[in-house]
Amino acid sequence: MPLSYPGLLARTSGTPLVQALLTLMEQVMTSSSPARVVGRSGGNTVWSWSGAAFTRALRDVLSEGPDAGPEFQILLPRHDRWAAPFLAQAVASGLDTHALGLHWETRGRSKDARPSERSLTFRYDVLATLPGLPPTVLLDAYGDRYDAPGLRSYHATVLGRPVRMVHLTAAPARSRLEVAHTPQLALSRAGVRRAGLSTPAGQRAARRVDAVMRKIVLFTAGQVRASTVILCYRDMIGPLTAARDRVLAERRAGRAGRAGLPPTVARPEVEITFQHYFAGRGKNEHAGRHIVAVVAPHRPRRYAEHTLAALYPDDRGRRLDLAGRQRDVELLQMLHRNRQLTHDPGCPHAPRTLVAFTPAPTLGMDLVQVHLSAREVWSLRDPRPFPARRTVQWEGVLGVAASELSALLDGIPVLALMALGLLQVPGTYHHLVDHVERRLRGKIRTGRHPHLWQWKTDRDHFRHGLGSAGEPVPPRRSDDRATLERSLSELLQARRYRFVQPGGVFPDALRAGQLGLTVPQPSRLRVWSRDEVQAGALMVRLLS
């Protein structure tokens, strides 16, 4: 365990080593120590003092004291057999090693900022020895990925003995995983964590997270197996789970808070689960599910600077190289959780693998980029701007009205939406809309359509948000077809409606004067219906 500054201060017996560490820690507290940034932690900056500068400073402070070996054994009782000798040798010789040093955090990025006392620690990363290890077989699907010619062997360093690599296949070449690059699904770790805050920045982050989650849900719903695993960091799962629940609730009730869609609107059940990096190797429970990696698996910078110093204390280049190789292997391991390679290349039923970032060039032998189908590209299109509260309310009322009109008339005339007060009425159409309103009231004879039944006795039922106690819902433009169809997309798709000009018997009835009124600009009369003939029959029944 690292030795903290408060813990060392609390020791009743200040041995020379403890006093030396406290002396160097006091230098840190007064901002008089050499240090460099090794990472970020929330809003804090993580600093480190290590290498030859630290070991020599510690040796100089201990120059008049006894050998540090026994004292390290006292300070590190759990690891004295293998840690203490190495640390004592490093201090005595002033090694340029990053396996030990001081570590602390400050607010902001200024080197002169006062360190947090609780974060100030003496840390050490030392390789544990394995004495008496018998001949050992290591099974590692990517064991050959950690080394390169001229580099010190990873496995040999870990085990402390020579290692022979044996490939169990005829050739080391592997099948390549088919992945699609989807940058529109990218999320940042900091942004997702910020989404849980109630600040304006947190609300913007939550809208971004919800937008990406909607794309993933829509993509998943269009697949043969509607199940997707999102790869992310562990601390992202909470906010992403909340976003998933919000989006699935929207989907069940109608997009963006709409309610009242009829039960005939079929939506496939969508399953969205999560798996965080550095924990999912070897799991088969996700076989057959689609994979969406919204962020790449990176470890903190101090992992390469400090943790891997247990293997290569004086070789920073090898540490950085090994950290990159481990990152690549972690990504491959996680992308393979859906067992895509159990299907033939190009199989349409194979689970999809989407990556929101550009994988490292070193993965060229393992990954091949494929293109999404036109339907999949459509499902991942940029979402509409996050709607205002009044827009959400209007869409909810529109969805209820359109659903009941469809059940009553077997279609959705634009004139009927005007009569209900949801669309603006052009000046020349007022008498026509008044006529449609009277005809609608005559057709509503039972409570089978509850909101239309309420409207029959209360003309403001829809305009007041489905009730007189609701907030007024201003009518929208009747010629904004894109907004209307976007709001009614699921209902229109379920009923197989198109936006058509009434045909069939309607033009003849209009010319023969059978409708009993003049229709200005009949070419502007539009209906969402299955075809022109059905739309024409509907309009004749409605107007005559």
N, C-alpha and C positions, 0 to 999 in steps of 0.2 A: 504494500500500500504506500502511496506517496506520503511524505512527511510534511505536514502543514506548518505554517508559521505560528498560528495560535497553539498548535500541539507542542511544538518545540519550546515555546515560551512557558508553557505550563509544566514542563519537566522540572522536578525539584532538584535533580542532580545534573548540573550543567557540565558534561564531559567536554574535553577539548574539541571533539568533532561537532557536538551540538553547538558549542560556542562559535565555532568557525562558520557553521551554516547560518546561525543567527546573524553573525557579522555581515555575511554576504547578503542576507535578506534585508538587513537594515540599509545596505547600499541601494537595494532595489526600491525600498520605501522612500528613499530620498532622491530617487531618479538619478543616481550617479553610477549606474551599471550599464555596460554595453548590452544591448538586447536587439532583437529583431522580431518582426511580426510573423507568427506562424498560423494565424487563422482568425476567424470571427466567431463569436458566440452570442447570438442575439444582437443586441446593440453594443456589445463589448468587443474590445480588441484583445486577442490572445498573444502574449509575448513569451519569448524564450531566451534564456541565457545559458548557452551550452558550448560545446566544442573546446578547443585548447584554451580559449580565454577564460572559461569557467574553471576547468581542471587546474590550471596554473594558479588562478586566484585562490582556489581552495587550498592548494598545496602551499602557497606562500603564507596563508593564515595559519596553517598547521605546521609550519617549518620548525617551530620550537616545541611542538608537542610530540607525543609518542606515535608509533605506527598506527594508521587508521584502520587496519584490518580487524583487530578485535573489536573496535568500536562499531564498525559496520555490522559485525555479527550481533552486537547488542541491540543496535537500532533496527535490524532486520531479522528478527528471530525466526521468521517463517522461511526465509530464503538464505540463511547464512552459509549453507554448504556450497552454493554456487554463485550467489550474488556478491557476497562480501569480498572474496578474493579478487574478483574482476574490478570492483569499484575501488578497492584499495590500490590495486596496481595502476589503474587509470589516473588516480590522484597523485600517486608517487612519481609517475613518469610524465605527468602533464600531457596525456594523450589528447589528440584532436578528435575526440569522440562525442557524438551526440546522444549517447546512451544514457547520459545523466546530465542534470542541470536544474536550473530553477525555472518555474513556469508560473505565470500569473495573468490576471485580466485587469484591464482598465476601461473606464467609461470613455467612449469616443476613441479617437485615433491618435491623440497627442501622446508622445513618448513621455512628456513631463507630467501627465496625469497621475494622480496617486493610485497605486494598485489597491485592489481589494484584498484586505488581509486574509480573508477566508480562502481566497483563490491562490495565494502565494504558497507554493509547495516545492519541496525538493523531490524531483521525480527521477526514476531510473527505469530503464528498459533493458533487461539483461536476459540472454538466452538461457533457459533452464537446461542443464545437462541431463542426459539419460544414461547413467552408467549401467553396464551389464545388459544392454539391449540385445536380444537374440536376433538372428536373421529375420528380417521383416519384409512383408509384401505390402506395398501401398497401392491401392486401386484408385486411380485418379484419371478421369476421362480426359482431362486437359493437363496432365502432368508435364507434357512436353512444351507447354506454353509459357512456363515461368523462366526459361533460360534461353540464351542466345549464345552463339559462338563467342568465346573470349570473356564471357561473364562467369562469375563465381556461381556454382550450382546452388539453386534454392534448396532442393531436398537434401543434398549433401551437407549444406550448412545447418539445416534444421536438425538432422540426425547425427551430425558429427562423424560421419563415416562415408566411404564411397557408395555411390548409388548407380545401379545399372537400369536403364530404361528399356522396357520390353513392350512392343506394340502387340496387342492381341488380335489385331486385324491384319489382313494380307498387306495392306498399305496404310500409312498414316493419314491418307486423304479422307476427308469426311464429306458427307452430303451437306449441301449448303441450305440454310434456313431461308425461306422466302419471307421477306419483310417489306412493308410499304412505309414510305416516309410520309408522315402526317404532321407537319409543323403546326397546323392549326389546333392540335390537341396539346401543345406544350404548356406546362405549368411550372412555375418556380416554387421551390420549397418555401422561401420566405413569403411569397405571395399567398400561398395556401394557408400558411400559419396566420397571416394577417387577416384572412377572411373571417376569422372568428371574433374580430374586434368590432366594437360598436362605433368606431370613428368613421369619418368620411372615407379615409383610405381603406379601412376595413370593408366598408360597404361596396366600394369599387372592386376590391379584390373578390368579394363574395359574388358579385355579378359576373366577373370573369370565370370563376370556378363553376358557377351554375351554367354558364354558356358552354363551356367545354363538356360538362357532364351531360347536357342535353344532346350534344353531338354524339357522345359515346352511346347514350341510350338509344338514339335514333339509328345509329349504325348497327347496334346489337339487335334491335327489333327487326331489322331487315335480313338477318342471317337465318339459315336453316336451324341452327341451334342458337337460341337467343340468350347466350351466357358469355360474359366477358370478365376477365381478371385484369384489374388495373395495377400496374407495377409502380411503386412509389417508395418514399421513405416512411418509416414507422410513424413519425410525428405528423405526417400528412393524412393518415388514415382517418382520424377523427373528423377534421373539417370536410374531407371528401365524402365520408359516410353521411354527414349531415346534408351535403349538397345532393348526393344520390337520393336520399329520402325525400328531399324537397321536389326534385325533378320527377321521381316516380309518383309522388302524390299528385303533381300537376298532370301527369300522364293519365292517371286513373280518373281524375275529375274533369279532364279536359285541359288543354294547354293553357298555361299562364292564368290559372285560377278559374277557368270556365267551369260551369256545372250544368247538369241537365241533359247531357248527350244521351241519346236513346241507347238501350241495351244492345241494339243491332250493330253498334259500332264495335267491331271486334279489334282488340289490341292484343298481340301476343305477350305473354308474360315475359318480362325482361329480368334477368338475374345479373347483378353487378357485384362482384366481390373484389377483395383487395389482397395483395401480397406485398410485403415490404422486402426490400433488398437485404442481403446478408442474413437471411433466415429461411429461405425457401428451397434450398438445394435438396434434390432427391425426392421431392413431393410429387406424387402421381395424381393427387386429387383434382388437379386442374386439367387433366387430359381431355382434349376435345373442345376446350373453351378457347375463345379468342383472347389474345393478349394485346393490351394497350399499355405501352411504356410511356408515361407522360413526362418522365424526368430520367436523366442518366444516373447510374450508381457511382457517385463520387464519395470518397472518404475525406475527412478533414485533412488539411495540409499537414497538420502535425502527425498524422499517421505515417506519412513518408519520412518526415523529419525526425520523429522520435520513436514511434512504435517499431518500425522496421530497423531502427538503429540497434535493436537487440540482435539482428542478423548481420548487419553491415554497419558497424558503429563509425567507421572512418571512410565510408565510400558512399557519398551522397548521390552520385550518378547512378549507382546500382540500386539504391533505395528508390529513387524516382522511377527508374525503369521497371522495377518489380511492382511498384504501386500501380503503374499503368497496365501492366500485364494482369495483375489481379483484378483490376477494374474490368478489363475485357472479359476475363473468365467469368466474373460474377454476372455480367450482362448476358453472356451466352447461356449460362446455367439457368437464369431466370426466364429468358425467352423460350427455352426448351420445355418449360413447364406444361405447355399444351400438347406436347408430343406430336408436333406437326410432321416430323419425319417418319412417322408410322404410316403416312399416306404417300402416294406416288406424287412426284413433282407435278405441279400444275393441277392437281385434283381439285375440282370445284367445291368439294365437301370438306376439304382440309380446313382446320381452324386458321383464322387469319391472325397475323402478327403485325401490329402497327407500332411504329417507333416515332415519337414526336421530336426527336433530335437526330443529328447526323452522327452515326456510329464512327468510331475511330477507324482510320484507314487500315490499321493492322487487322481488322476483322474481315477484310476482303475475301479471305479463304473460307470464311464461315457463313457469311450472309450474302444473299443476292437480292437486289431490289426489284420488286414487282409493282405493277400498276393496279390501282383499284378499278373496279367496274364503274360504269357511269352511274349506276344506282348508288353505289357506295360513296362515290364522290359527291353526289347530291346530298346524301345524309350528313356529310361532314362540311357542308357549305357554311359560310359565315352566318351566324344567327342574326335575327333582327335586333335592333337596339333594345335594351331592356325597357319594357313598356312602363309608362307612367301609371299611377294608381287609377286614374279615370279611364285610361285606355283599357286596363285590365277589367274594370267594372263593365265598361261598354261591351267588350268582347264576351263577357259572361252572359250579359242580357241578350246579346245577339245570338249566342249559341242556343239559349233556351228558346227564344222566339223561332229561330230557323228550324229547330228540331220539331217543335209542335206544328209549325206550318207544313213541314214535310209530311208529318203524319196525317194532317187534316186534308191537304190538297194534293199530295203525292208530287210535290215540287215546291220551289221557293221563288215566288215572283218578287221582283224588286218593288213593284207597286204595293205589295202586302207589307213589306218592311217599312215603306214610307207611311202606310196607314197606321202602323203600330207606333210611329213616332221615333223610329231608330235611324231613319235616313232623311236627309233634307229633301224638301219637295220643290222642284222647279216651278217658276211662276205659272207656266201654262198648264200645269198638271194638277192644280188644287182641286178643280171640280172632279177630275178623274179619280184622285185619291179619296175624296169624300165618298164617291160612289163605291169604290172598293171597300172602304171602311164599313159602309152599310151592308154590303153583300157578305163580308166576313162575319159580321155580327149575326146575320141570318143563318149562316152555316154552323155556328157554334151552338149546339142545342143540348149538349151534355157536359159533364165534368171530366170527360176523358182527357181533355187537354187543359190541365188546371190553370196554367198561366193565361192562356187565351180566354178561359172562362172568367178569370178575374178581370181581364181587360175589357170584357163585354160590358161589365158594370162600372169599370173605373178606367177611363180613357188614358189616365196617366200611369197605369200600372207598370208599363215597360219604361216609360220616361223617368220614373222615380226609382229605378233599380229594383223592379219586381215587388214593389210595395210602396205605399204612401209614406212609410217611415224611412225609406231608403234615400240615398243621396241622388239628386237629379243627374240624369245621364243625357248630355247634350247630343242631338243627332249629328251624324257624320255625313260627309259628302256621298251622294249616291253614285257618282261616276268613278269612285276610287275602287275599281274592281280588284286590284292587287291586294289592298287591305282587307276587303271583304272575303276574298277566297283564302287568304292566309289565315283569317280568323276562323273560317269554316272548313278548313282543309280536311280534317278527319271525317266530318259528317259528309262532305261532298264525295270523298273517296269511298266511304262505306256505302253510300246510296248510288254511286256511279253516276253522279250528276255532272252535266256540263253546262256552261253558260251559253244559252242558245237564243236565237230569235224565234218566237212562236211561228209555227208553220201549220201544215195540215189544213184543218177546217177554219183556222182563225183568219187568214187573209180573205177567204171568200165571204165569211160572215161579216167581216169589217166592211167590205165593198158593197155587200147587199144591205147594209144598214140594220142587220139583225141584232146588233148589240145595244141599240137604242141610245147611243151617245156618240159624240164626236171624239176621236182619239187623235190628239196632236202628235205629230212625229211618231207614227207607229213603229218606225224602225228602231226607236230607242227603247221599246218595251222588251225587256229581257227577263228570262226565267232560268233558274238552275233546275234542269230536268234531265231525264235520260236521253231525250232526243227532241227534235223540232216538232214532230207530230204530237207527242205527249204534251209538250209545252203549249201548243196551239189549243188542244182540247181543254187543258187546264184554264187558259185565259178565257175561252168561250164560256165555261161554266162560271168563272168568277165574275165576268162582266155582264152577262145576260140574265 
